[in-house]
Amino acid sequence: MAGPPVIEIEIKDHLFFPDEVRIPADTKVKLLVKNLDPTAEEFESYELNREKVIAGNSEAIIFIGPLPAGQYPFFGEFFPKTAQGKVIVE
Amino acid sequence: MKNIRTALLPLLFPALVMADDLAVDKVYHPYVQPLEQEVEWRMVAADGDHLQRLGLGQSLNDRVFVEGYLLAAEEGDTFRLEGYELETRFQLTEQGEFAVDWGMIVELEKAHQEDGWELATAVLMEKQWGRWIGAANLWLEYEWGDEVKDEFETAMALQTRYRLSPAFEPAIEFYGGENTRALGPVAMGDVRFGAGKKLHWESGVLFGLSKKTPDAILRILAEYEF
């Protein structure tokens, strides 16, 4: 059985790439977050009910959804001024 | 209401807290963050006396978190060390990966200067429904030693929480054990102090639903993560 669709997000220079992730409504999605910086970062979103610390030069899996349509911001807790993004559910 | 001395017995003998007596403590969640350290203080009080725990914890990786506690109790004007506890929490599934998130906890507790031991393990479950979160801890405990009766016990803790805002989330909790039936409102929230540093607090009053449970039990928790 196929698993949920996988979307990759990279953290580089304390920024998320891409900083906008579009996913379909009512669908579970697997985010593969790769931290390319040497320092740790925490993917955090109260709206998504997720927080995940990702050590430097490592990666983490974050499942989100199924979600209703809307916008769900996320940020990097260790560098919140630069590391910002959002999940757009449509 | 049960006899006050009997009601407070668990507060005076922490090795018995989980099993024979007052099963009100906290609701655990099945998640572990890597690179996280915390200092935790929590208190359970009833009928004027209380039991406090002071803990220092550290995640070993993204699946395992260990924490050691000192337990102290106050009875009347006497406040003294009552026991030690070592706790290991395991995250078994990723959050949101399955219909229910799963974790496990194992605790070893010893009474101070007494031959009283307790080994406890619980299955930790959590599920989200929109802004609502349901959490359940199902405990199996074994206590032994010269000061306690060797026996198995079971206990449970349930929590339903509404994700109102990061700073304030209302909840309802239920605790059940051999001599405990308690239900009541709890509030919790986070105060952020900077990158990776936050204070998590919880406070609530559980009302006894059985003769053996105190009428009102106050529980307070403060956890500084860094």
Interface residues (C-beta under 8 A of the other chain):
Chain A: K28 A40 E42 Y46 N49 R50 E51 K52 V53 A55 A60 I61 I62 F63 I64 G65 E77 F78 F79 P80
Chain B: Q33 P34 L35 E36 D62 E94 Q95 G96 E97 Q128 I133 R163 S165 P166 A195 G196
